[in-house]
């Protein structure tokens, strides 16, 4: 008997924690915890397996509350011009200032797209959507930085920027207690040496990765300390004239481009 295509059930299959985080106020980590704690039911059955996948037509409950798919759920993304001397974290045991001390209280629940270290400054994206944050953070979107180092940009540095380099011990330039030793650096997408001198050099670089203290480790391999590091663009979103320590919403054009990017990412994951 020929199947009636007009009556075909259309649905998406996703991880349970993703379904919960996308359609509620739980993050994926929080979703994992309530699943493991036996607080989630799928089609009236308690589920504790974190690898569980569900159809978007399944009945998902947290306690007595049904989690419904929200196809029109809105998200917000802001640009923050992070100053030096702020940590990208919710809190610090040593009492140091964090980005949430500088941001307005209404953004306290926003998550950052990656990090900028304590001594770095510039563009930081934050969103109230875990999925948006993950998509941006794990993308190969262009990141543009202004860098100042304490010495010459030699031909060997340029060679590594042009062709990439694998460094067996890349702990120089990293945090003292880093667990990451070796690191492979992809070729820079672009670079512009604006000043090249014995005391310091300034350059603008474009990369597509966001590895742990990537630029500091890269230049440290050539015995160059990064004196200043400022991110000025991420995925086509720029600081423009945003003052240090201030935030702004994305423009309509930036939101449009973000939606196009997210739709393309979703198509690739199907």
C-alpha positions as CSV (number, residue, x, y, z in Angstrom):
1,X,0.0,0.0,0.0
2,X,1.4,3.4,-1.0
3,X,2.2,5.6,1.9
4,X,0.3,8.9,2.0
5,X,3.1,11.5,2.1
6,X,0.6,14.2,3.1
7,X,0.1,12.5,6.4
8,X,3.7,11.7,7.0
9,X,4.7,12.7,10.6
10,X,7.5,15.3,10.5
11,X,9.7,15.7,13.6
12,X,13.2,16.3,14.7
13,X,15.2,13.9,16.9
14,X,17.5,15.5,19.4
15,X,19.4,14.8,22.6
16,X,17.1,15.1,25.6
17,X,19.4,17.6,27.3
18,X,19.4,19.8,24.2
19,X,15.6,19.6,24.0
20,X,15.3,20.7,27.6
21,X,17.9,23.5,27.4
22,X,16.4,24.8,24.2
23,X,12.8,24.9,25.5
24,X,13.3,25.9,29.2
25,X,15.6,27.9,31.4
26,X,17.9,25.0,32.2
27,X,21.4,24.9,30.7
28,X,22.6,21.6,29.2
29,X,24.7,20.9,32.3
30,X,21.7,21.5,34.5
31,X,19.5,19.4,32.2
32,X,22.0,16.5,32.6
33,X,21.8,16.8,36.4
34,X,18.0,16.7,36.6
35,X,18.0,13.8,34.1
36,X,20.5,11.8,36.2
37,X,18.5,12.7,39.3
38,X,15.4,11.0,37.8
39,X,13.4,14.2,37.6
40,X,12.6,13.9,33.9
41,X,10.0,11.7,32.3
42,X,9.6,11.0,28.6
43,X,6.2,9.7,27.5
44,X,5.3,9.1,31.2
45,X,8.5,7.0,31.9
46,X,11.4,8.2,34.1
47,X,14.6,8.5,32.0
48,X,18.1,8.7,33.6
49,X,20.3,7.9,30.6
50,X,22.1,11.1,29.5
51,X,22.4,9.8,26.0
52,X,18.6,9.6,25.5
53,X,17.2,11.1,22.4
54,X,13.7,12.3,21.9
55,X,11.4,13.3,19.1
56,X,10.1,16.9,19.3
57,X,6.6,15.3,19.4
58,X,7.4,13.3,22.6
59,X,5.9,14.2,25.9
60,X,8.8,15.5,28.1
61,X,8.1,16.4,31.7
62,X,10.2,17.9,34.5
63,X,8.4,17.0,37.7
64,X,4.8,17.8,36.8
65,X,5.6,20.5,34.3
66,X,5.5,19.6,30.6
67,X,8.3,21.0,28.5
68,X,6.8,22.1,25.2
69,X,8.8,22.8,22.0
70,X,9.0,26.5,21.4
71,X,9.6,27.0,17.7
72,X,9.4,30.8,18.1
73,X,11.7,31.1,21.1
74,X,13.6,34.3,20.9
75,X,17.2,34.8,22.1
76,X,19.3,37.8,22.8
77,X,22.9,38.4,22.0
78,X,24.9,41.4,23.3
79,X,28.4,42.7,22.5
80,X,30.5,43.7,25.6
81,X,33.8,45.6,25.3
82,X,35.6,43.8,28.1
83,X,38.3,45.9,29.9
84,X,41.6,44.5,31.0
85,X,41.4,43.2,34.6
86,X,38.1,41.4,34.4
87,X,37.7,37.6,34.5
88,X,35.2,35.9,32.1
89,X,33.6,33.8,34.8
90,X,30.6,33.9,37.1
91,X,32.6,34.3,40.3
92,X,36.2,34.2,41.4
93,X,37.4,32.6,44.7
94,X,40.1,35.3,45.0
95,X,37.5,38.1,44.8
96,X,38.7,39.5,41.5
97,X,36.4,41.5,39.3
98,X,34.4,39.6,36.7
99,X,32.6,40.7,33.6
100,X,29.3,40.3,35.5
101,X,30.5,43.1,37.8
102,X,30.7,45.4,34.8
103,X,27.5,44.2,33.1
104,X,24.0,45.3,34.0
105,X,22.2,43.0,36.4
106,X,19.7,41.9,33.7
107,X,22.6,40.1,31.9
108,X,23.7,38.1,34.9
109,X,22.3,34.9,33.4
110,X,23.9,35.4,30.0
111,X,26.7,33.0,28.9
112,X,29.9,34.2,27.2
113,X,31.0,32.9,23.8
114,X,34.4,31.7,24.7
115,X,36.8,33.7,26.9
116,X,39.2,36.5,26.9
117,X,41.9,36.2,29.6
118,X,42.4,38.6,32.5
119,X,44.9,40.7,30.7
120,X,43.1,40.8,27.4
121,X,40.4,43.2,26.3
122,X,37.9,43.8,23.6
123,X,34.8,42.2,22.0
124,X,33.0,39.5,23.9
125,X,29.7,38.1,22.8
126,X,27.1,36.9,25.4
127,X,23.7,35.3,24.9
128,X,20.8,33.9,26.9
129,X,20.7,30.9,24.6
130,X,23.0,27.9,25.3
131,X,22.6,26.7,21.7
132,X,23.6,30.0,20.2
133,X,26.6,30.2,22.5
134,X,27.7,26.7,21.6
135,X,27.2,27.2,17.9
136,X,29.3,30.4,17.9
137,X,32.0,29.1,20.2
138,X,32.7,25.9,18.2
139,X,32.5,27.6,14.8
140,X,35.4,28.6,12.5
141,X,34.1,32.2,12.3
142,X,36.8,34.8,11.9
143,X,38.2,36.4,15.0
144,X,40.2,39.6,14.5
145,X,42.7,40.8,17.1
146,X,45.1,43.7,17.5
147,X,48.3,42.5,19.1
148,X,51.4,44.2,20.5
149,X,54.5,42.2,21.2
150,X,57.9,43.1,22.7
151,X,60.2,42.6,19.7
152,X,60.6,42.0,16.0
153,X,58.2,40.0,13.8
154,X,60.9,37.9,12.2
155,X,60.6,35.8,9.0
156,X,60.2,32.7,11.1
157,X,57.2,34.2,12.8
158,X,55.7,35.1,9.4
159,X,56.4,31.6,8.1
160,X,54.4,30.2,11.0
161,X,51.6,32.6,10.6
162,X,51.4,31.8,6.9
163,X,51.7,28.0,7.1
164,X,50.8,27.1,10.7
165,X,53.0,25.3,13.2
166,X,52.9,22.4,15.6
167,X,54.6,23.1,18.9
168,X,55.4,20.1,21.2
169,X,55.7,22.2,24.3
170,X,53.4,25.2,24.0
171,X,53.2,26.0,27.7
172,X,55.1,29.3,27.4
173,X,52.4,32.0,27.3
174,X,49.9,29.8,29.0
175,X,48.6,29.8,32.6
176,X,51.2,28.3,35.0
177,X,49.0,25.3,35.8
178,X,47.8,24.6,32.3
179,X,47.1,20.9,31.4
180,X,47.6,21.6,27.7
181,X,51.1,21.0,26.6
182,X,51.3,20.5,22.8
183,X,49.3,22.6,20.4
184,X,48.9,22.8,16.7
185,X,48.3,26.3,15.2
186,X,46.5,26.6,11.9
187,X,47.7,29.2,9.4
188,X,46.4,32.6,10.2
189,X,43.6,33.7,7.8
190,X,45.3,37.1,7.4
191,X,47.7,39.4,9.2
192,X,49.0,42.9,8.8
193,X,52.3,44.1,10.4
194,X,51.6,47.7,11.3
195,X,54.8,48.4,13.2
196,X,57.9,46.2,13.4
197,X,60.6,47.3,15.9
198,X,63.2,46.1,18.3
199,X,61.2,47.3,21.4
200,X,57.8,46.4,20.2
201,X,55.7,45.4,17.1
202,X,52.0,45.9,16.4
203,X,50.0,43.8,14.1
204,X,46.4,42.9,13.2
205,X,45.7,39.2,12.9
206,X,42.7,37.1,11.7
207,X,42.3,33.5,13.0
208,X,39.4,31.0,13.0
209,X,40.1,29.1,16.2
210,X,39.7,29.9,19.8
211,X,42.2,27.7,21.6
212,X,43.3,28.3,25.1
213,X,45.5,31.5,25.1
214,X,46.3,30.6,21.5
215,X,48.0,33.9,20.4
216,X,50.0,34.3,23.6
217,X,51.3,30.7,23.2
218,X,52.0,31.2,19.5
219,X,54.1,34.4,20.0
220,X,55.8,33.0,23.2
221,X,57.2,30.2,21.1
222,X,59.3,32.9,19.3
223,X,60.2,34.5,22.6
224,X,57.8,37.3,22.1
225,X,55.6,38.4,25.0
226,X,52.2,39.8,24.2
227,X,52.0,43.2,25.8
228,X,48.5,44.0,24.6
229,X,45.8,41.9,23.1
230,X,42.4,43.2,22.0
231,X,39.7,41.4,20.0
232,X,37.9,43.8,17.7
233,X,35.7,41.5,15.7
234,X,34.0,38.1,15.9
235,X,32.2,36.5,13.0
236,X,31.6,39.9,11.3
237,X,30.4,41.6,14.5
238,X,32.6,44.5,15.4
239,X,33.3,46.7,18.4
240,X,33.0,49.8,16.3
241,X,32.9,52.8,18.7
242,X,31.6,50.9,21.7
243,X,33.4,52.3,24.8
244,X,35.4,50.0,27.1
245,X,33.2,48.5,29.8
246,X,30.0,49.1,27.8
247,X,27.6,46.7,26.1
248,X,25.2,46.9,23.2
249,X,22.6,44.8,21.4
250,X,23.3,43.3,18.0
251,X,22.0,45.5,15.1
252,X,19.2,44.2,12.8
253,X,21.8,43.3,10.2
254,X,23.9,41.4,12.7
255,X,20.9,39.5,13.9
256,X,20.0,38.7,10.3
257,X,23.5,37.3,9.6
258,X,23.5,35.4,12.8
259,X,20.2,33.7,11.9
260,X,21.6,32.8,8.5
261,X,24.7,31.3,10.2
262,X,22.6,29.3,12.7
263,X,20.3,27.9,10.0
264,X,23.4,26.8,8.0
265,X,24.8,25.1,11.1
266,X,21.5,23.4,11.8
267,X,21.4,22.1,8.2
268,X,24.9,20.7,8.5
269,X,23.9,18.8,11.7
270,X,21.0,17.0,10.1
